[in-house]
Amino acid sequence: MRKVLLFFLFVFFLCTKIHAQFVQGTNFGNSNNTNAKVKQHAKWKYELNPTKVTVRQEIELILTADIEEGWYLYSSDFDPNLGPIVTSITFKKNDGFQAIGKLKAIHPKRKFDDIWGGEVSYFIEKAEFRQKIKVLKQNPTVEATVEYQTCTIKDGACVGGEYDFSVNSKQLTVISRQSSVVSEEKPGNSAQETTTEKADTITVNRQLSTVNDTPTTHNPQPTTSETDISLWAFFLKAFLFGLAALLTPCVFPMIPMTVSFFTHSSKSHSEAVRKAWIYGLSIVGIYTLVGTAVAALFGADAANFISTHWFPNLLFFGIFVFFAASFLGMFEITLPSALVNKIDAQSEKGGLAGIFFMAFTIALVSFSCTGPIIGTVLIESAGGKFIKPIVGMLGFSTAFAIPFTLFAMFPSWLKSLPKSGGWLNSVKVTLGFLELAFALKFFSQADQVYHWRILDREIFIGLWIVIFSLLGLYLMKKLKLSHDDEDYTEQSVSVPRLTLSIATFAFVAYLVPGMFGAPLKALSGYLPPISTSDFILEQNTHNPQLATQNSLCDVPKYSNLLHLPHRLQGYFDLKQGQACAKQQNKPLFIDFTGHGCVNCREMEANVWSDPEVLKRLREDFVIVSLYVDERTELPKEEWYTSPFDGKEKTTIGKQNSDLEIRLFNNNAQPLYVIADAEGKIIGEPRSYDKDVEAFVRFLDTGMKEFKKTTF
């Protein structure tokens, strides 16, 4: 009764608004009427792809709408009898063309609406729809009207609208089949036709696409919100690295010395504060300049190379081990004394330039301690976008500069500053152990991509157990290194050190079951996949659902190189998976993944491992995992040149990556797609989201839609 009452109130409100506009002489809903007084909350435009075709060829009409802030637009793919006005397109009859299929919404949001009592789909900020059209003759005239409804997020008020448009011969060129054949027979064209045909063979079926085969963007990027969150998280991480650098023997004693210089060389407190601000900003500027240089050298294009190629991974592994050895006391990293002396001489000149060079001096003098930490920040940021190294160094230098500025503003705080001592070296050694543990991640990355099987899961976890056990013993003062005091092992252990050692040994205790097959979900993104384990205790005898394996039609290609988690069985070649799906009358579960994909491992450990998810993957789907960073080279007859970037795709990974980019305009992993054996997509693809219930709904919805089309 409540839903019925709300429905009639909504209709009454809508009719009242329409009547009011009618009385005022408004032409309601006509987006092309420039005299209309009703404001439309969506601005539409369209484009064609391709714009040059032959008779009987299909084209795609791409409709986009920019939606006003605070409003949303209902999509086209939910029950039109539910209540809201679904977006629809109506063509004026013409024998020059034929509409193929229905209007398709591209990646709308979905929710269950309590007022309407059902699931609706909608767009915020920007909407995109696509409609296929077959050209039947030359010079066709396409006239159509899009009907839609926008509603305000604030109070739910809704406005209907229409968008009229027409396509003429200036926008669409249609050539006859005869002229097309002549064009194809020109020198050089036949090779291109063969290349395109071969590429289409790899994609198997053009229906396996929610976008046209030539995406409009050459480098798909994550959403703004995802990028912002990632950059803020990295800024915070770099900021913490900067705080850690302050607690090293090279930097901590410099704080009171530097602040004393400002307070004694200044005529007033305000002058000391001003100089301290300039000094702090100079430190930030110097380190940020380093980040900018790294960004210019690496940039976003290096991300895939750094994450998959053996050379940068082994190089970074070596650098981390080198830094760890320095922190553990094996040697000191020092810069040439001539360079340090020259910069120091400039700092004595006074003025703004002198303060800047003084900041430069402390950056150089402290390099033996801060170098490894700065290197860690830069290495982690080198695989990101252009801005990431700059953000990283900005975060590091901000934390590094804060104490100098604050203590100069409030000199009395220096009395409460702890005195330098052996604890500073303990901080440095602790960082050395952590650097050594992080180094293994880079070696593991190369090891997985190139299938060396040197650093399998048990060996990786075993090394971490040893490293963190030694760290725990060091914190308990049961282990002495070269730079520690003579009586270090005889000193009492403070409560903070005891707390840290307890946390370290607790972490070791958490790692131990991983040696015998425990998933260690909290570390799933950093450890080698469980499929690389040689020694796994049988854990699934109590759960028959997890102990069974799904059946296959034949031996999967590349199964000697690639594996699925949780004893799942599947394929690593799309065409082979489609053949099995057709034979078993099951839908495909396509998993775009990668060896170096942290989010993929987290999804497998936290979502795929759920019994309800595993049950569905085993019983209802044919799984196809497509590794985008697998560097195994294919036989030469399987190579093809991509119509996307014009580059030859010679490896398994390059062809899978090209497939994902061309069909889904996406180059991020994981990406999960449900499709039938013919390649037709079922539902919307899904990316990284550790909501298990939502993933189960995704699988159930795909299975339900598949049954509708096959039974």
N, C-alpha and C positions, 0 to 999 in steps of 0.2 A: 504494500500500500504506500509505503514511504517513497519507493522509487517511482511509482506512478504519479504521486503528487508532485515530486520534484520535476518530473518530465513535463507535466502540464504547466508548472510555473515557468520552466525554461521556455516552452513554446509561447506562453503568454508574453514573456519579456521580449522575445525575439519579434513577435508580431507587433508589439507596441513600438519597438524601435523602427521597424519597417514602415509602419503607418506614419510615424512622426516624420521620417525622411520623405515619404510620399507627399504629405501635406505641404512640406517646405519646397516641393518641386524638384526633389533630388531624383536623379536617374540612378537608383540603387543597384550597385553591383557591377556597373560597366566600367572596367578599368581603363578603357580607351576614351572615355568621355571627359574631355578636359574641363568642362563646365560643372562636373559633378561636385557636390558639396560633401558627400560621404568620403572620408579618407580611407583609402585602401591600405592595408597593413602588410602587403606583399608586393614586391616589384618583380615582374616576370621578364624573362628573356629566353630565347631559344637558339639552338645551332644544329647543324646537320653534320653527320659523319657517315660516309665521306660526302664531299660536295660534288664529286665527279663520278658518275656511274654509267652503267649500260642498262638497256631495257631488260626487265625481269630481275634486276639486281635489287637486293634489300639495302635500305639505309636506316640509320637510327636517328630519331628526332630526340634531342636532348633538351629538356625543359628545366630551367632553374629559377628559383624564387628567393630573393633576399627578403627575409622576414624581419619586421620591425622589432626592436628590442622590447621585451616584455610581452611579446605575443608568440603564439605557436600556430602551426598550420596542420590540419588533419591530413593524413596520408590517404592512399588509395587502396590499401590492402587489408581492410578489415570489413566486418559485416556491415553492409550499407543499411540494413534494417535496424541496426543497433540504436541509432538516433542522430549522431553528428553527420554532417554532410561530408562524404568522402570525396577526395579529389578525383575528377573524371575528365575525359577528353571526348568531344563529339566532333566528328569530321563531316563536312558538307559533302554530299555525294558527288563523286567525280570518277569518270572511267579511266583517268590517267594514273591512278594509284590504288593500292589496297592496303588497309591496315592489317598488320600481322600480330595476332595475340592481343593481350591487354596492356594497359598502361602500367609500367613497373616502377615502384618506388625504390630508391637506392638508399639503403641503410637508414630507415626511419627508427625512431625510438619507440618503445612499446611500454604499455602499462595497463593495469586493470583499473578501470574507472568505476568507482562505486555508484556514481549517479546513473550511468547507463547500464551497469550490471554486466559488463563484458570488457574484453581487451580491445584497446584502441591503439593505433599507431599515429605518430605525429612527428613534426620537425620543429626545431628551434634554430633560429638564426639563418639557416640556409636549407632549402629543400631541393631535391633533384629527382626528376622522373624521366623515364625513357620509354619510347614507343617505336616499334619497328614498322617500317613501311616498305612495301614492294612497289617499285616503279613499273608501270605497265606500258607506257608509251612516252615518246619524246614531248618535252615542254608540258609537263603536268602542272596543274594548279592545285595546291593543297591549301584548303581553308579549314580552320578548326577553332573550337572554343574550349577553354579549360575552365571548369567550374570548381570552386574550392571554398573553404571556410577557414577563417582565422579567428582565434579566441585569445583574450587577454589572460595572462597568468594571474593577474592581481585579483580579479573578481569573477572571471569566467564569462564575461560578456563576449558575444561572438558576432562576426560580420561575414556575410557571404560575399563572393566576388566572382567575376568572370574575366578571362583574358582571351581576347580574340587576336588571331594572327593568321598570316597567309605566307606561303612559300611560292616564289615565282622562278622563272628561268634565270634570273640574275644570281640567285642564291644556289640553284641546283642545276648543274650541267649534265644533260643526258645525251650520251653518244650511242650510235647504233652499234649492233654487234659486229657488223662488217668493219667499221672503222676501228673497233676494239681489236679485232684480229690483226688488222694491218699494223696497229701500234705494237702488239705483242711480238710481231715478227721482226721488229727492228733489232739491229745488233745490240746485244747486251741485255735485252729484256727477258729473253728466255731463261737466262741464268737466274735473274731475280725472281721469275715466276716459280722456278724449281725450288729456290730457297724458301719462298713464302709457303709453298705447298708442303715442304718438309717441316717447316716450323709448325704448320697447322696439324701435321701428323703427330707431332709431339704433344700438342694440346689436346689431341684426340677428338674433341667435340667443341664447337664454338658455343654450344649452349652452356658449357661450364664456365660461365662468365656473367657477372653482374654489371660489367662495363664493356665497352667496345675493345677490340683487340689492340688498339693503339691508344693507351691512356693519355689523357690530356696533360698530365704532369710527368716530367721526365725523372723526378726524384721524389717519390712519395715520402711524406714526413709524418711523424706522430702529431696528434692534436696539440693545440696550444697549451691546454691545461696539463697534458702529460709532460710536455717539454718544460713548462714552468716548474712543475713539481720535481722533475729530475734535476734541473739546475739548482733549485733551492736546496734540495737534499745534498747535492754535491758541494754547494757553497758551505753548508753546515759541516759537512765532513772535512773539508779543507780548513775551515775555521778551527775545528778540533785539532787537526794536525798542527796548526799554528800555535795553539796553546801548548801542545806537547813539546814543540820546539823551544818554547820559553823555559822549559824545565830541564834543559841540557846544560852541561858544565860550560859550554862556550858562550851561552847567552845569558843565563840567569845572573851571574856576577856583573854583567855589563849594565843591568838596569839601574842599580844605585849609583854606579860610576857616571853614567850618562846623565841621569837626572841631576846629580850634584853639579855637573858641568853647567847645565842650563841655569840652575838656581844661583850659582856663584858668579857666573859671567853676565848676569842680567842686572840692570839697575833697579828693576822693580818686579813684583810678582806678576803683573800683567805682561811684562816683556818676556818673562820666563815661560809663561803659558803660551804666548804667541809663538815663541821659538819652538816649543814642544809640539804645538800643532803642525807647524811647518815640517818639523822633523818626522812626525808620524805620517803625514801625508806623503813625504818624500819616500819613506819606506814602502808605503802602499804603491806609489807610482813606479818605483824600481822593480818590485816583484811583479806587478801587473804588466810591465813592459816585457818581462821575461815570458809571461803567459801569452802575450800577443805574438811574440816571436815564434813560440811553439805552435800557436794556432795557424800562423802563416805558413809554417813548414809542413804541418800535418793536415789540419782542416778535416772536414767531414768525410772526404773521399777516402781517407786512410782507415776508416772504421773497420770495414770488412777485411782489409789486408792485415791489420793488426790483430784482429780477433781469430783469423784462420791460418795465416801463413806461419811456417815454422821459424823463419828468420827473426821477425820482431819478437815473437814469444820467447825464443831462446835468448835473444839479446836482453830482454827485460828480466828474464830469469837470472842471467849472469849479473846484471846491474844490481838486482835486489840482494843476491848473495854477496856481492862486493860491498854493498852498503851495510849488510848485516855483520860482515867480518869487521868492518870499521867500528861499528857500534859495540861489538863484543870485545874490542880492545886489541885486535890483531895488528892494526896500523892506524895512522891518522890521515885523513884526507886534507891536504893543505894546498892552497893556491901559491903561485910564485910570489916570493917576498917582494920582488921589485914592483909588481903590480899593486900589492897592498900598500907599500910605502908611498908610491906615487899618488894613489887616491887619498891616503892619509894626509899627505902634504897639502893637497887642495883644500882639505877640510879646515886647515888652520888659517885660511885667508879671511874668515869671518863673512858676515852678510848672509844673504839667502843662498848663494852658491856654496858657501862654506858649510851651512847646515845640510844642504843636499848631499855634499860629498862626505859629510860625517855619517849620514845615513848609509851611503854607499860603503863606507869603511866598515860599519858594523855588519853589513850584509856579507862582506868578504871575510872579515875576521871570524864570523860565526859559521862560515861555510862548512867547516869540518864536522859540525853537528847538525846544521840545518840542511846540508846538501842531500843526504839520504832522504830526509822527509820531503824536501821540495821535489826530489826526483820521483818519489812515490806519487805525489799529487799530479805531476806532469805526465807520468806514465799512464795513470788511470784516466786522465783527461784526453790523452792523445788520440784515443779511439772514438772520441765524441765528436760533436759538431764544432764549427769554427769558434763559437763563443765559449765552449766549455773550459779550455785551458785558461782563458782570461778570467772566467768566474772562479776557477779553482785558485789561482794565484791571488785574486782579490780577497777571497775568504781567508787564505793563509796569512797574507800580509796584514789584513785588518786585525786579526788576533795578535799577530806579532807586534804591531805598533801600539795597541791599546795601552799596555802597561807603561810604556815610556811617556805617553801623553798624560795619563791619569796621575802618575806619581809626580810629574812635573807640576801639575795643577794643584796637587795636595801632597806636598813634601813630607808632611807629618806621618803619612801612611808608611814611609820607609821603615819607621821604627818597628812596625808590626810584620815586616817582610822577613821570612825565615832566612837564617844565615846559610851561606853556601857550605856544602859538606859532601860526605860520601853518598847521601841520598840522591844527589844529582847524577852521579855515575850509575846508580841503580836504575834510574829512569832511562838512561841511555842504553844500558844492557837490555832492559825489558823491551825497548823499541827494537833492538837488534834481533831478539828472538821472534818478535812479530814480523819483522822484515823477512826473516828466513822462512817462516810459515807461508807468508804471502807469495814468496818466490815460487813455491811449488805449483801454485795455480797456473802460472804462465807455462811452465813445462807441461803440465797436465793438458792444457788447451791444445798445444801442438801434438802431444802424444795421442789424443783422441782423434784429431782430424786426419793424421797420417797413419794411424793404426800401428804404431810402434809397439804398443803393449808393454812399455817399460814401467810406467807409473799407473798401474791398475789401481782399483779402488782400495784393496787391502794394503798395498804398499803406501799409497798416499795417506790413508788414515793412520797406518803404523808410524809413519814419519811425523805426523802431527802429534800423535800420542807421545813420542819421544821428545819432541821440541817443547811441548807444553808441560811435560813432566819435569824437564830440566829447568824450565822457567819457574815452576812451582818450588822446586828445591832451592833455586837461587833466591827467591823471595823469602824462603824460610831460613836463609843464610846457611844452607848446607852445601853450597857450591860457591867457590871463590874464583874470580877471574882476575886478569893481570892488573887492571886499574883500581881494584878494590883495596881497602886498607889492609894492613898486615893482620890485624885482629878481627877481620870482617866476620869470619865464621864463629868467633867467640862472643860477638855482641848479641844483646837481647833483640828479640823481634818485636817491633811496634804493632799496635792493634791494626792500623791501616794495612801494613804489610801482611799481617796474618789474614786479614779479610781478603786481600787480593790473592793470596796463595790458596785459600779455601775455594775461591771462585775458579781459580786455574785448575785445581785438582778435580773440582766438580765437572768442569768442561772435559777433562781427560776421561772421567768416569762415563760421561755421555758418549764419548767417541768409541769406547771399547766395544760395545755391542755391534757397531758398524763393521768390525772386523769379521763378523759372522753373519752379515746380511741384513742387519737392522737398517731401515731406510734413512734414519737421521734427517727427518724432514726439515729441521731448522737450518741445515747446511746443504740442502739439496742443490742449490744453485752454484755451490763452490766445489763440491766433491765430484769425482768422476762418476758416471752413471753406474747403477748397481749391476747392469748387464756386463760390466767388465770384471766383476768379481769371479774368482775361481773357487772360492770356498764359502758356500752359503748353507747354513743349517736349515733343514726342512722346517719351515714355520707354518705351513698351511694345511697340515693334516687335520687340524680341528675345523677347518673351513673348506668343505669340498668345492665351494664356489671359486675360491682362490687357487685351489690345487689343480683344477682342470684347465685344459688349453683349448682355444677355439680351433676348429678344423680349417685346413687350407685345401685349395684345389690342386696345387703343385708346389714345387720347391721355389721359394722366392728368390728372384735375382738379387745379388749383392748380399745375401744373408750371411756370407762369410765375413763381411765387413760391418754390417749394420744390424742392430738388434732393437727390439721393443722392450719396454720395462714390464715388470710384474708378470713375467712368463706369458705375455700376450704373443699371439702369432699374427703376422700380417705381411704386407708386401712393401717394397721400396721402389716400385715402378708403377706408375699410374695405369698404363695399359694392361699390365698383368693383373692389377687389382680389379679393373673394370671387367675383365674376362671372368674372374672368379665371382664377382658380384652378380653377373648375369647368370652364371651357372647355379649359384646358390639362391638366387632371387632375394638378395639382400641389398640394402643401401651401402654406399661407400662412406667411411669416415676418413677424410683426408686430413693429415696432420703435417702442416708445413713447419719444420723444426730445424735444428742445427746442433752441431757438436758443442759450439761455444755459446749456446743460448741459455743463459741463467734462468730466464723466466720459463723456458720449456721444462727444465729439470724441476723447477718448483711446482709447475702444474702437474707433472707426472707424479711427484712425491706427495703432493697435498690433495690433488683432485682425482687423478686417475686411480690412486690407491684406494679410494673409497669403495667399499663392497658394492654399493648400488651402481656406481659408474663402471666398475670392472665387469659386473654381471651383464650390463647392456653392451659394452664393447665386445665381450666374448660371444654373446649369444645373438645379437641383433645386427652387427655390422661386419663388413670386410674392411679391415684397417689398412690404410696406405700411408706410411710415413715418408715424407719427401724432405731429405736433408739438403738445405740450400748451401751448405759450406763443405759438402763432400767433394774432395779434390781428386777422386779417382777418374782418370781419363777414359772416355768411352771409345769404342772402335771408330775409326775415321768415317765409316759409312753412316754413323749415327749423328755426326756433327751437323749443325745447321746455323745459319745466320739469322739472328733475331730481327724481326721487323720493328722491334721497339727501339733498339739502340744501334742496329747495324753491325753488331759484333758477333763473331763466331763463338758458339757455345760448344765447348769440347768436353766438359766434365759433367758428372752427375749433378753436382751442386749448382753449376752455372745454369744448366737447363731447368732445374727445379726452381731456382731463383727467378729466372726469366719467366717461367710459367706463372709464378705468383704475382709478379709485377704486371705482366700483360693482362692477366685475367681479373685480378682483384685490385689493381692499382695500389699495391701494398708491398712493402719490402721488410716488414717487421715480423718477428716470430715470437711466440707461436701464433698460428692462424689455423682454425679448425673449420672444415667445410663438410657438409653432408650433401651427397649427390646420389643420383641413381646410376645404374650401370651404363646408361647412354650419355652420362655427363651432365644432366640437367640438375642445377643446384636446387636443393630443398631448404627453404628457410634462409636466414641470414647467417653468414659466417661469424665465428666467435673468436675473440682474441684472449689475451691474458686476463684472467679473472678467477681468483681462488674461491669463489662462491660455489660450493659443491652442489647445493640445491638448484642453483641456476643452471649449472652444467647438466644436471640430470634432466631438467626441463628442456634444455636444448636438444639432448639426445631423444627424449620422448616425443617432442614436437616433430623432429625430423622423421622418426619412425612412423608416427601417425600420418604425416603427409605422404610418406612413401607408400603406405598401404592404400591410401586413397587413389593413388595413380596406378596401382598394380592389381587391385582387387575390385 
